[in-house]
Amino acid sequence: MSCLWSYRLSRPFTCAALTNHSRLVSHPPHLINWVRTQGGFVHPSLHLSSVSSFGFGLVASAAIPRGSLLIGLPPHLPLTLTDAPSSSSSSSSVFSHLVPEELWAMKLGLKLLQERAKAGSFWWPYIGNLPETYSVPIFFQGEDIKNLQYAPLLYQVNKRCRFLLEFDKQLKHAVTNLKPMDHPFASQDVDASSLGWAMAAVSSRAFRLHGKKLDGGNRENVPMMLPLIDMCNHSFSPNAKIVQDVDTKDSKMLDIEQNDALELNYGCLSNDFFLLDYGFVIPGNPYDSVELKYDGALLDAASIAAGVSSPCFSSPASWQREILSALNLDGKAPVLKVTLGGPELVEGRLLAALRVLQTEDAETVRKHDLSTLESFSAEAPLGVPNEVSVLRTVIALCVIVLEHFPTKIMEDEALLKEGVSSCSELAIKFRIQKKSTIVNVMTEMSKRVKNLLSNQSATAS
């Protein structure tokens, strides 16, 4: 048992883009045994195994009945910013104030790096089983980042890269004159690459669960790494779920057959988040969407292309501007980011704006509340001609968005067949899904136009 606690990482902090599924050390400690020796529970039918392209995961060696407890962790096993079995304080936490709140994974990543560097770390049996490399875009080569072809994600990737480079400098300056015994990372050199590894490890594996009680009885939202439970891969139709009690964090499941991999739902997220934080892309993701800016000139161009005469998106009437302000698309500090795709197909605010700005009948518009105007559940609230114009404008807008991609779907698919690097493959698959999302919106809008005109024709006859 002592060898588990005294094992120290002998290699320097490094990371690069994913090339294989190797773990941090070639022969890591037995993670399941460690959880059990620490008072945790692991179902006897569970074991770790390579799971297709996802790397290592938890697999059932025999069928497990619905509702069975799979894994139970005692309170001291999750790795958090505050909890520590040892008496030493987390000196890495003094640097947390340099990390913006939106990059919470880096805050916990500092704790992870400190434990990775520490000789005899309590969490070494867990850390030694972490992947050596990650496939998130911050480790892509420049050309592969460009291959994403999607400005919102490019912005996020570049923002994270800039932060890591700057944070690297700040940390180096902060630890320059520290004594070895005071160094938070055991005198190991921490650079942008190792910081990126830690941030990727946390963003792809941590869960945000309930922490201590706050005033009023609510519990704070605490990011924590759950050893073994975080080996479950993602599915929108999971066979397991996390159930948190006051003192335990565990995973309960539905039916699992022999040789099934355990799967959790990481969240109803777009491919932007899955690639940026987890390093994978989901084909046919029903929650994927495409961001664009609400812009009057752009919508005028789309309306003209759709055959709508005299569009007024660039110069709305005063009553229309009032509604745009209520939609937060005009006025002080408007939120101009809108989306196409996802469960809504057309973001409600954009749909309402299109409906309102393609009619001159203020009286009819005021008969409906915003929720009605924002939803497709109310079929043609401002009349069939208005709705057809709106849908055709959306189709034209989709065409314009597609034209901004440098390549077409068929060209992307041809590149994949030729064979590319793993990072290039991820970038190409990502942009294919974005284009496919737009094509799906066009298809659905075309169906709605056809149905509306068909129903109108049937009513007239």
N, C-alpha and C positions, 0 to 999 in steps of 0.2 A: 504493500500500500504506500510506503514512503516514497517510492519512485515516482508516484503520481504528483506528489506535492513538491518534490525537489527538482523536477524536470524544468530546465530553463531553455528558453529560445536562444539558440546559438547563432542564428543567421541575422543579418541586419534587417531593419525595416525596409521592405521594398514592395512594390506592386506594379503590375502592368495589366494590359488588357487580357481578358480570359483566353487562354489557349487550350486548357484542359480542365479536368475536374479535380485536380490534386488539392489536397488539404495542406494546412500550414506546415505540418511535419509529415514525413513519409509514413511513419508508424505512430499515429496519435494514440493517446490513452483511450480505453474502451468507454465511450460516453454513457452507454446504457448502464454499465456496471457502476460507474461513478454516481449517476443519479440515484441508483438503488442504495449504494453505501451511504449516501447522504440523507437517507430517510425518505426518498421519493418512491413513487410507484410507477412501474412500466409494465404494461400488459405482457404476459409471457409469450404471446404470439407475434410481438413486434420485433423487428430487427432492422438494422441499417443496410441499405443496398443502393447500388447505382440505379437511378431511375431515368432511363432514356437520356434526353438532352438536358435534363434539369440537374444532373449531378447526383449527389447522394440524397436519399430521402428515406422515410420510414415506410416499411412494407410489412403487410400481414402475412405470416407464414401459414396461417389457418384462418378460416372464417371466424369473425367475432360478432356476437349478437348486437343488435341495435341497442343503443343506450349504455353500452359498457364503458367503464372508465378506462381510458387509454393511458394517460400519463397524469400523475399528480406530483406537483413540485412543492416541497416545503418552502416557507417564506424566505429562507436565507439563500436559496439557489439562484433566483433571478438576478441578473447583473443590472443595477440601476446606478444613478448618480449618487444616491445617499446611502444605500444599504451596503454594508461590508462586513463579512465575518471577522476580519482581522481588526485589531485596535488602531491600526495606522490610518491617518486621515488621507483623504483623496486630494493630494497636493495638485493634481492636474486640474481640479475644479477652479483653482484661482484664475485660470485662463478662460473660463467659460464666458465671462462678461465680454470677451472679445468676439464672441460668436453671435450673429444675429439670431433671433428667435426662430425664424423660418428654417434655419439650418440646425434644428434641435438634434439631428443625428450626429452632428460634429461634437456637440456638448458631451453626449454619452460616448462618442468615439474617443474622446480624450481619456476617459476612464478606461475604455477598452485597451488603448495603447499603453497606458500605465500598467495595467495588469499583464499585458503581453510581455512587457519588458521586465517585470518583477520576478526575481528568482523565488520559486516556491509559491507562486500565486495560487490562491484558493481555486480560481476559475481556470487554471491551466488545462485541466482535462477537457473543458469546454472549448477554450480558445484554440487549443491544438487541433481541434476538429473543424475549425472554420476554413473556408476556401482560401487558398493562397492568393488567388486573383479574382477579379470581378469584371463583369462585362458591361458595366454602366458607361455612358458616353464620356465621362470625364477622363477615361483612359483611352479613348479613341485617338487615332492619328488625325491630324488636321483635315486630310482629305475625306476621311470617314465621317467627320463631323459635318463637313459640307454636304456629304451625300445624304444627310437627313432631309435636306431640301425643305425644311419647315421652320420658319422664322421664330415662332414662340419657343420651340424647344432649343433652337440654336442659342437664343438669348439666355435661357436657363443654364445650359451647359457652359457657355462662356462666363456667365456670372459666377458659377461655382468654381470654375477654374481660376478666375481672377481672385476669388476669395482665398482659395487654397494657397496660391502663390504669395499673397500678401500675409496670410496667417503664418505661413512658413517663416517669413522674415521676422514677424513679431515674436514668435516663439523662440527663434534662435537668439534674438536680442535679449529676451527675458531670462534665458537660462545660461547666458554667457559666463557670468561670474559666480554661478551657484557651486557650492561644494558637492562632491559626488554623492554624499549621503542625503543632500537636499534635492538632488535632481529628480524630477517627477518621472523620468523615463530611463532611470538607471544609467545615465550618461550616454545612452544611445542617441545617434543622430536622428532627429525627426525632421523629415522634409515634406514637400507637397505630396509626393507619392505615397508615403506612409500615412499622412493625414487623410488622403483620398481613400486609402484602403480602409481605414477605420470608419470614415463616414459612410462608405459603401456597405461595410459589414453591418452597421447599425441600421441604415435606411432599408436594407433588404431583409432584415431579420427581426428587428425590434417591434414590439407591440406597445400601443399606448393604452394602459389599463388603469384601474382605479388605484390611487395611493391612499394617503392618510386623509382622515375626515377634516373638512374645512368648517368654518362657522356656518351654521344653517343646516348641517347634516350631510351636505354633498361631499364628494371625494374629489381630490385633485386628479388631473389626468397625467399619468407618469409613464414616460417611455422606459421600457425594460426589455432586456434580452432574456428569453426563456429557453434555457438549455434543453435540447432534444425536441421540445415542441416546435421550435423554429426550423426543424428539419422537414416539416410538412410543406409540400408544394401547393401552388395555387390552383383553384378551380372555382368557376361561378356556380358549380353544382357540387359543393363539397360533401365529403362523407365524415367530416369531423368539425367540431367547433370548440372554441375556448369558453369555459364557464369559470368565472372568477368568484370565489368566496372571500370572506374577510381575510382568511389565513392561507388560502391556497390558490394557485393558478393551474388549471388543468384543462385537458382537452377531452371532450366527449364527442361521440360519433353517431352516425346513422349506421346502416348496414354496410359491412365490409366483407368482401369475399376473399378467398385465399389468393395471395399474390397481388392484391390491390395495394396501391400506394396511398398513404394518408394524405388528404388534401383539405386545406382550409381556404376560405374565401378571404383574400387579402383586402377586399373592398371593391365596390363598383366604380372602378377607376378607368380613366382613358389610358391609351397606350403611352401618352406623354409621361404619366407617373410610373407606369410599369417599366418603361425603359430607363427613365431617369433614376429611379430609386431601386429597382429590382434587377434590371439588366435583361429583360426579355420583352417580347412583343406578342400579343394575343391575336391570332388571325380571327377575323369576324367578330371582334370585340363589340358587343352591343352598346357599350358605354363610351366608345371612342367618338371624338368630335373634332371639329376643325375650328380654330379661333380666327376671327377676322375683326376688323375695326368697323364700327358703325360710322359710315361716311356718306354724306349726302350726295356727293358727286359720283361715288361708286354706285349707289343705288339708283341714281338717275340714269346712269349708263346701262345698268341691268334692266331697268324698266323700258328704256327705249329699245334695247335689244329684244325685249319680250313683246314689243308692239304696243306698249302703253303710250298713249298720246299725252303730251304736256305733263310729265312727272314733276312733282314739287318737293322732292326730298331736300334739295339745296335751299329752298325758300318756302318753308311751311307757313301756313296762315297762323295767326296768333292763337286761335283755339287749338290748332294742331300742336303748336309748340308747347302749350300748357300740358297736353297729354304726354308729349315727349319728355317733359320735365318730370312728370309723375312716374314715367318709366325709367328715369335717371339716364336718359339719352340726350338731355339738353339741360341748360341752366348751369348752376355753380357745381363744380367738381363732378361732372357726369362720368359714369362708367361706360366707356364706349366699346369695351370688349364684348362681342357677342359670338355665339357658336352655331354651327350647323352640325347635325348628327346627334348621336346619343338617343336616349329614349324619346326625347321631345321632337327629334328630327330638325325642327327650327326652334331656336330659343324663344321662349314666350315673349320677351320684350321686343325682339326683332319682328316676330309675327304680328304683334299688336301695332307696332309702328308702320309696318307695311300696309296693314288693313286701314289704319287711320289716314295715312298719307295718300292713299289711292281712292279716296272719296271726298266729295265736297259737302256731304250731308252731315253737318255737325249735329243736327237734331237726332238722327238715327244712332250716331256714335254714342251720344250721351245717354241713350237708353240702356247701354251695356256697361257693366263694371269692367275694370281692367282684367280681372281674372278670366272673364269670358273672352275678351279680345286676345288674350295671351294663349288661348288653348285651342287645339284642333278638335277637342271634344264637342265644342259648339260649332256645328257645320255651317259655314257661310253666314256668320251673324250679321254682316252688313250687305248680304245679298250675293247671289251667285256670280254676277258679272265682276263684282269687287273681288270675290274669292279667287276666281279664275285669273284675274290680273295679278293678284298676290302670288299665287302658285307659279305662274309663268315667270314672274320676276325672280322668285327663288331659283327656278331652274336656270335662268340666264345668269344669275349671280354665281351659281355652281360652275357654270361653264367658264366664267371669268376666273374663278379661283383655280380651277384645273389648269387653265392656260398659264398660270404663274409658276407651275412646277416645270422644271427644265426637261423632264423626261415623262414619257407615257407609261402606263401600267405594263403594256406589252413589252416595252423596252426593258423595264425593270425585271420582269419575269425572265427575259432572255439572258440578262446578266447573271441571274441566280443559276440558270441552267449551265452557264459556262463555268461556274465555280469561282467563288471569291473567298476572301478571308472571313473569319467568323464575325469580326466587327463590321466589315462591309455588308455581310449578309444581314446583320441586325438592322443596319441603317437602311438598306434597300427594302427589307420587309416592313420597316416602320413607315416609310413613305408610301409603299403600296397600300397599306391599310388606311392611310389618310386619304389617298385618292379614291379608294374603294368606298370609304365613308361618304365622300361627296357624290360618287356615282349612285350610291344607295339612296341618298336624299333626292337626287334627280328622278330616279325611278319611282319612288314613292309619291313625289309631287305630280309626276305625269299620270300616275294611276288616279290620283285624286281629281285632277282636271278631267280626265276621261269619265269618271263616275259622275261628277257634277254635271257635265254637259249631257251625258246620257240620261240622267234623272230629269234634267230640265227639258230635254226633248220629249221624254215619255210623258211628262206632265202637260206639256203644250199640246200633245196629240190627244 
